[in-house]
Amino acid sequence: MRKLGLILAVAIVVSANGFALDLNISGAGARAKGMGGAFIGVADDATAVSWNPAGLAQLDRPEASAVGLFNVTKGTLDSTNWDFIGQNAEHEFSANHIALNFFSLVLPVKMAERNLTFAVAYQRMIDFGEVTSDTGTSASGHWEQENKFTGGIDAITPAIAVQIVPQFSVGLAANILVNGATLTQDRVYDNSAYYYNYEESMDFSGFNLNAGALASLNKYLSIGASFRFPFTMSRTGKWEESWSYVSGSGTYKETLPDPQREWTMPLMIGTGVALRPTENLTLAFDFEHRGYDNTEYTFYWEDVSGAVHDTTMDAEWMSINQFRVGLEYLFVGPNAVFPVRLGFKTNPSTDFQQTWTEGSDYNWTSDTTQVSGVAFTGGFGMKMGKLWFDLAYEMGVTNAKDEGLYYDGTVGAIENKVVSHNMLASCIFHF
């Protein structure tokens, strides 16, 4: 029992603190978010760069856009009959942060009576921002700790889209990955005898191509497809750990480089349909597959002689199949247009949950299933003259549960319930 408790305690505590790296790429934009991310077949604003770059060919005026995000995450970690981490224990955690989600400039031109659109964007592809707090007691006394995980993986994205015929366009975006994240942990003891600080910096790099196609079959129906081609994502960095002994016995500090790591990111394919039964109503449906089960993880390490070696292994991620649906309705006033949006999406994770079963020989076997959740979205906006403002809200719910079925009939469980609230605000200016 103790061995199984240790395995699950380590796995879930990392998740509860919120610092396990989630490298699942997400699209950008308040309008798309309000429609549940069902945007591959719509793709008619600058955020098409991240969903379906072919949609840029629909834009007929130069524009600049910016999107900001605000996130609040709350969760509970419940354990039952896991005597290693405490019988029937409950732990609550929360996090919040603000970040830039997207910024772009778009320039449409005409070429032989066909639309040709150039764009450049700065987008957050993977967001790590969280701030959490925790308390505990050790041999040195009671302590309070603040954990900050700031930053994310951003991309500088030049893109181009061309209208092949009036009903069909293609597009290509190049994502140059930049930036990274910093994890900081500050612990202060009530007796003021000790102060602990840990800081880890992570820098990410990579290059990826994202292609798309969009067919407008008639004024009621359009079909889109997106292809994010495989690439290698690299990470380098360093970590620093320090102890301060306020009692006068000095300080301890160590700084070391973090070995390089690489992930082989898979081909990601999506398709979307947009239905427009009236001029004011759009219904959108997307499906996307991401083959993360083929992802490999490479870890580079240095031996005592200074020689560098590498070890490659299965990343043990699960593939993602996601469904997204959304709608947008335009209320048209005398001087402005007011869009209202609703959406829903499944929210599968690359992580897995396990059910462990103890046999009569006291050895354990396990069954694995994917951790998944759902998200509900909504939003509204206002379009007046050259300005377009949008707000979007998303509530996501995820529940991960590891169970242990003991030979004596006892059932133990560790359950991690997470509810996230995301808000995005955007502004588009047409020149």
N, C-alpha and C positions, 0 to 999 in steps of 0.2 A: 504493500500500500504506500509506503514511504517513497519508493522509487517512482511510482506513477504520480504521486502528488508533486514531486520535484519537477518532473517533466512538464506537467500542466501549469504549475505555478510560474515557471520561467516563461513559458509561452504566453500566458495570459497577462502577466505583469508588464511585459514589454508592450503589449497592445494597450493596456490600461493607461500607461504613462503617455501613450500617443506618439512614441518616437520610433516605431518600426517604420522603415522606409516603404512607402506605397508608391511604386513607380508606374502606376496606371495613368496614362496620358488622358487629359480631358480637354474638351472644346471650350471656347471663350464666348462671352457676350451675354448681356442682360436679356435681349430679345429671345435668343435661342434657349436660355435657361428657363424663361417663363413658359416656353412651349415644351418643357420636358427634355430638351436637347434633340427634339425631332426636327432637324434642320438641314439634312443632307439634300432633300428634295425641294427645299425652300431657298436657302442660301442666297438671299437677295440683299444683304448688306455686307459691310467690310469684314465681319467675322466669318464670312465664307472662307477666308484664308485658312481657318482651323477646322472647318467642317467639310467643305467641298469647294475648292478654289475655282472650279468652273463657273460657279454662281457669280463671280466678280464681273463676268461679261454682261450681266443684267444691269449693272450700274451705268447711268448715263450722265452723271455730274461728278466733278471732283468733290471729295469730301474728306474730312478729318474726324476721327472718332476716338473716344477714350472710355474705358470701363474700369470701375473700381469694385472691389468685393469686401464684404464683411462677413465673418464666420463666427458662429457660437456653437460649440459642441459640448454635450453633457452625456454622462454615462454612469453606469453602475456595474460593479463586479461582485457577483454573489457566488459564494462557495458553500456547498453542502456535503458533509461527510468527508471532507478532505482534511484529515487531522494534521497533515504536514503544514498547512497554511492557516489552520484555525477552523474549527467546526462552525458551520453556519455563519460565516463572516460576510460582511458587506462593506464595499469600498466605493465611494463616489468620487468622480473626477469631472473637471470641466476645462474648457479651453476657448480662447477667442483671439481674433487678430484681424487686421486690415491690410490690404495689399492692392497693388495695381494688377488688373486682370488682362487688359488689352489696350493697345494704342496703335493707330494706323493712319496712313495717308493713302488715298486712292486717286488715280488719274486715268479716266477713260478717254480714249481717242477713237477716231474712225479710220479704218483701213479698208479701201475698196468697198465702201458701204457696209462694212462689218464692224462690230464692236471689238475693240482691243483695249484691254484694261491692265494697267500696271498698278501694283500695290506694294507697300512695305509696312510691316507690322512688328510690334514688340509685344509678345504675348507670354503669359505664364502658362506653361504646359503642365507642370506638376507643382502643386502648392504644398508646402510643409508647415506653414505658419501656425503655431500654437503657443499658448502660455498657460501653464497649469501650476498648481501648488499641491503640496503634500505635507503630512506631518508623520512623526514616528518617534519611537524611543529606542535607544541603544544603550550600551554600557557607559557611554559618555553623557547620557542624559537625554531629555526630550529635545527634539529639533523641529524646525520648520524649513521647508525647502521650496524654492521657486524654480520651475523648469521653463526655459524659453527655447522654442524651436522656430527660428526665423528664416525667411527666405524661401526659395523654391528654384525649380529648373525653368529658366526662361528661354525664349528663342527669338532671335532676330530673323524675320521671315520676309524675304522678297518673293513676290508672286506675280504671275501673269496668267491672263485668261483671254481666249479668243473665240469669237463666234464663227464657227465653221459655216453654218447656214443659219437662217433666222431661228430655226427651231432647235439647234444643237450647238453646244459650246463645250470646250475642254479647258482645263486649267492645271497649273503646276505651281507648287509652293516649295521653297527650300528652307528648311528649319536649321539654323545654326545655333546649337545649344550653348548657353552661357550661364554664368552665375552658379549658385548653389545654396547651401544652408549652413547655419551655425546653431549648434546645440549648446546651451549654457545651463548649468545647474549650480545654484547657490544655496548652501545649507548653513543655518545659524542655530546654535544650541542655546537653550534658555539660560544656562549658567554662564554664557559668554566666554566659556573656556576655549571653544574651538570654532573655527570658520572653515568651511570646505567649499572649494570652487572647482568645477570641471567644465572645460570648454573644448568642443570639437568642431572644426571647420571642414566643410565638404565642398569641393569644386567639381562641377560636372561639365562634360563636354561631349560632343557628338554631332553628326550631320545626318539629316533625314530628308527625304523627298516625299511630298504628299500630292497625289494627283487626283483629279476628279473629272466627271462628265455630267452634263445636265441636258436633258431632252424635254422640251416643252411640246407635248403632243398636240395640245390645243389650249384654249384659254381656261379650261377646267382642270387639266391634268398635267403634271410634270413629274419626271422620274430622274433621280440622281444616283450617282455611285461615287464612292471615295476609296482611295487606295493609299495607305500609309506604308511605304516600303520598309523592309527590314534594315536595321542599322545597329551599330554598337554604341552603347552608352558607357562612358568612362567616368570614374570618380577618383579624385586624389584629395589629400587634405592632411591635417595634423590634429593631434589632441594634446591638451595641456591640463594637468591636474595639480592642485595645490592645497595644502593644509596650513592654516595659521593657528598657532597656539598662543592665545592671548595671555596666558599665565606667564609668559616670558621665556618659554623653552624654545622659541624660534619658529621658523617656517620650513615647509617642505614644498618643493616645486619640481615638476618634471614635464618636459615638452618633447614629444616624439612625432615623427612623420607617420601619417596613416598610409599603409600600403595601398597601391593602386588596385582598383577593382573594376571589372567590366561585366556588363550584361548584354547578351545578344537579344535585342528587341525584335519581336516577330512581325510578319506581315499582318496588317489590320485592314479588313475589308468591310465596308458599310454600304447599304443601299437605302434609299428613301423615296417616298411617294408623297406628293402634295396634291390635295384635291381642293378645288375652289368652286363649290356649288353656286356661290353668288359672288359678286364683286367684293363684298365686305367680309366674307368668311373663308378661312383657310383651315383645312384639316391636314395634319401631317403624321406620317408613320415611318419610323426608322427601324432597321435591324443592323447590328454591327457585331462582327466576330473578330476576336483578338486571340491568336494562338499562343498564349503565354506558356502553355505546357511544354513548348519546345525551347523555352528560354534557358540559356546556360549562363552560369556565373563563374568568372575567373578571378582568382585571388593571387596577387603577386607578392612574394615574400623574399626576404634577404637572409641568408645564413650568416654564420659567424665570420666567414671569410669574405663577405661582401658580395658573393655571387647571388644573382637574382633568379628565383625559380617561380613557376606558376603552377597553380592547381585549378583545373576546370571541373565543375560538377553541375548537376542538374539544379536549377534554382528552386525546384519544387513549388512552382506556381501553378495555378489552375487557369485554363483558358476561360475567356469571358464571352458569353453570348448575351447581348443586351437588346431589349426592346424599348422603344421610346415612342410615345404618342403625344400630340399636342394640338391645340387649336388657337386661332387668333381671329378676333372679330373687331372690325373697325366701326366705331361710332363717328359719323361724320357730322361736324358742326359747321356753322357759317364761316368761321375763321380758323378752325383747327380740326385735326383728326385725333381721336382718342382710341388707341388699340387696347383691347383686354385679352389676356392670354391665360390658358390653363394647360397643364401637362402632367404626365405620369411616366415613370420609367422604372424598369427593374434595375437593381444596383448590385450585380454580382461582384465578388471580390476575387483577387488572385489567391487569397488565403483559404485554408481549409479547416474544418472542425472534425474531431475524431470521437468515436465511441470505442473505448477500450473494454475488453472482456477478459476476465481472469479465468484460466482453465483449472482443472483439477490438479495439474502439476505446478500451479501457482505462476505459470508464465502467462504473459499478456499478448493478445492479438488485437488488432485495431481495424476499424472500418472508417473510411474517409469520405466526407461530403464537403461540398463547396459552401463557404460562408456567403450568404446573399442577403440583400435587403431591397427596400423599395424607396422611392422618392416621389413626393407630390409637389408640384410647382404652380406658380401663378405670377401674374405680372400685369402691369398697365403702363401706358405711356402717353405722350402728347407730341404731336407733330404740328408745328406752327411755323410757317414761312420756311426759312433755311435751317431751323433748329428742330431736332428730334430728341426728346428725353424719354428714357425708359427705366423702370424699376422692376426687379424680379425677386421672387422669394422661393426658396426650396427647402422643404423639410425632408430629411432622410432618416430612415430607421433601419438599423442593422442589429441582428441578434446572433451572436456566436456562442455555441455551447459545446463543451467537452464533457463527456460522461465516462464514468468507470463502473462497470458491472462486475462486482466482486463475486467470487465463487460461493461465498456464504449467503448471497442474496442481497447484500447491501448495495445500494445505488448511490454513487457520489457524482457531483456535477460542479463545474465551474462555468458560470454563464456571464457573458459580457454583452450588455445592452447599451447601444450608443444611439443617441438622437442628435442630429446636426441641423442647424439652421443657417442657411446661406442667403445673403442678400447681395445683389449686384445692381449698380446704378451706372447708366451710360448716357453719353451725350454725343450726338452726331451733328456736325456742321457742314452744310452743303455750300460750296463756293458759287 
